[in-house]
Amino acid sequence: MAFFVGPYSLMKLPILCLIFCAITLSSSAFTSQDYSDALEKSILFYEGQRSGKLPPDQRLKWRGDSGLSDGSSNNVDLVGGYYDAGDNVKFGLPMAFTTTMLSWSVVEFGGSMRNQIHNARAAIRWSTDYLLKAATASPGTLYVQVGDPNKDHQCWERPEDMDTPRNAYKVSTQSPGSDVAAETAAALAAASIVFKESDPSYSAKLLKTAMEVFDFADKYRGAYSGPLSSVVCPFYCSYSGYQDELLWGASWLHRASQKDSYLAYIESNGRDMGRDDDAYSFSWDDKRPGTKILLSKGFLENNIQELQPYKEHSDNYICSFIQGSPNFQSQYTPGGLLYKTSSSNLQYVTSSAFLLLTYANYLTSRGGFASCGSTPVTADKLISIAKKQVDYILGDNPAKMSYMVGFGKKYPLHVHHRGSSLPSVHEHPAHIACGDGFHYLYSGSPDPNVLVGAVLGGPDDKDRFADDRNNYQQSEPATYINAPFVGALAFFSAKSTAS
């Protein structure tokens, strides 16, 4: 794919983009305040996923302290972090990816978050504090999970009541996990950029640890789902392997440190680690599309010639969403929702929308555009595609339902989430044992605790959604669904204001 830019484009394209944005956003189903409200709630969701000792400024008051002895069986402190979804397990791979994407959201769109930037940083720090513990607890190891999911999934109980085994699992020089380690390095490196101005000493600590964890990931290679298959599969197996995470981690370390050694690593290893692969789904497992977009910035804005292939493959990814393009790969529901899979489909929608908007920003900064065959595609087209997906999630869809809990007039009331569906520990302080909570899972009553801001798995390929707590494929939230959505909402709240 070619990159076209000339004097006319440099002068006119940003102006045209702003005009287009003004036209499309002024006729939007949602106002600036709507996007700002959704942004605030998308960050608030993370307070419902917190593990550990809750702070005095905790806003979701129905939650309580949990997992306060995590790591004690290994004589290490692993208190804190996030539960990944509707259960009570702390899975390291999706938690690290969540952290990377929350950080990327702030790096790209933090200037548009206004009064939510403090809350966004707090959400990131809740995770990075935990990841720092996991990375430094024992020499030559990285703790990557707390909780046995096989035991946890046999229970329906509040995190405050957990009586299932809180085993801690790790990767090491003998049992490597390059995928989860490199993703952890990416998370710490991306977060170091977030805190560079607001907390320089913390930022430096994050970056130093990221470099050490990446060296560990690169030197001792292997997929973590080999030695840990019994507790990470089928939940978060490393299906794509670990090469994509190594390139992703190196890319973030280059962005954060600006060290030439990481650019040299990318140049030397890129071909073997997926540079020339066109992948079309960006997720906690497969980082290839995100890496292409991330590295394209270096070519578009700094003219780093070694990164030009990533621009070409970013074009290929972007063109996969555009009907009539030679690279068109996408399926859409009758209502216009991007559809990838029957389980937790909205994770792919939010990540795709984020990449579209980020690439649009990179293109606009240089007045450039992508090429889909013989058709030039400008930033305004990417913004319009992303906006359609964001608006669908917020309620502009055939069902007129918001798939963000607590946003809009109509949203799901039966979320596949233990803490949300069981009585709050503050309202019902008596212990609810492992098997005693299942009647809440199967109950038709609305959740007693509203998990504000949670984006759920979403509707099927015909825009149908069953608001059923036991329908985890559609009704379960996850931290990595929300993380890229935070950035997308920030983008549109600012653009709508501008219009």
C-alpha positions, 0 to 999 in steps of 0.5 A: 500500500502506498502513502500519498502526501503533498503540499495540498494534502498537508494544508487541506486535509486536516481542515477537511477532516475537521469539517467532516467531523463537525458535520457528522458529529453535529448530527450524531445520536449523542452529544458531547455530554453523552460521550463525556458521561460514557467516558466517566462511566467506562473508567468507573467500571474498573473500581468494580473489578478491583482486588485488594484493600479498597481506598477511601475514595472508592466510588462503587460503594457496594464493593469491599476488600478482597484477596488480602492474602493473595501471594501468601502461600508463596511468601510474596505480596500479590495483593491488588490488581483486577479480576478480569471479568465476572469471576474472581481470578487475576489472570496476568495476560489480559490484565497486562493487556488491559493496562497497555490499552488503558495507557495507550488511551491516555497517551493518545487521547488523554488531552481530551479526558479533561476532568477524567484524567485523574481517574484514568491514571488511578485505574492504570496505577491500580494495575501497575502497582500490582504488576510491579509486585508480580515482576519483582517479588522473586528473582528470575520469575514473573507471577502471572496469575492468582486463583485457580479458575477451575475451582473458581468457576465451580462457585458463584460467590462474591470476591469478598467471600472467596474460599476457593484456592488462591494459588499463585502461578509464575513463569521462570527461567525454567518454565518461560512465558514470553507472551505474558512477560512481554505483554507485562513489559509493554504495560509497564512501558506504556504506563511509564509514558502516562506518568512521565510528567505527573510522577517522574520517579514512578514513571522511571521505576515502571520503565526500568522494570519494563526493560528488565521484564522484556529482557527476561521474556526475550532471553527465556523464550516459550509460551506460558500456556505450555507449563501452565496449560491446566490453569490458563487454558482454555481461558487465556491460552496463548493461541497466537504464540509469543512472537507477537508480544515480543515485537509489541513489547519492544515497540512500546519500549522504543516509544517509552525510552526512545532508545535506538537499541529497541529500534534495532531489535524491531528491525532485526526481528520484525520479519520473524515476529509478524511484521509481514503478517496481515492479521485482522483481529486485535485482542489480548491474544494477538497483538499484530494489528496494534503493533503495526499501527503503533509503529506506523507513527514512527514512519508517518511522523518521524519518517523512520524508514525502517518502519515503513512496512508497518505503515503498509500493513496498517493500511491493509488492516484499515482497508479490511473494514471498508466494503469494496476494498481489495482487503475487505475482511469484515462481517457486519450485522444488519444493524452495522455492528462489526462481528467477529465471534459469538462470545464477547464480540464487543472486545473486537469492536472496541479495539478496532474502533480504537485503532481506527481513531489512533491511525486517523490521528497519525494520518491527520498529523501529516495530512496523509491517507491510506490506500485501499487498492486504487482508492485513497482513504482519509482520516475522516473515513476511519473516524466515521467507521469508528463512530458507527461502532461506538454509537452502536454500543451506546444505544444507536442500534436496532434494539435501542439498547446501550451495551454499557451498563448504567448508560442511557435509558435502556441497558442490560440488567442481568450481568454475568458478574458475581459481585454485581449479581449477589447482595453487597457485603455491606447489605448482607454481611453474612458469608455466602458460601461457594455453592450458595450463590447459584440461585442469584446466577439463575434469578430473573431479578435485576442485579442488586449492584449496578456495575456502572460502565461495564461494556458487555459481550454484546449481541449476536450476528443478527443484532439479537441480545438475551439479557440473561445472566447465565448467557456469559457469551453476551452478558459478561463484561471484561476489563479488556473490552473497556480499555480501548473504549476509554480512548475512543470515548475521549476522542469523540467527547472532544471532537463533539465539543469542537463541532 
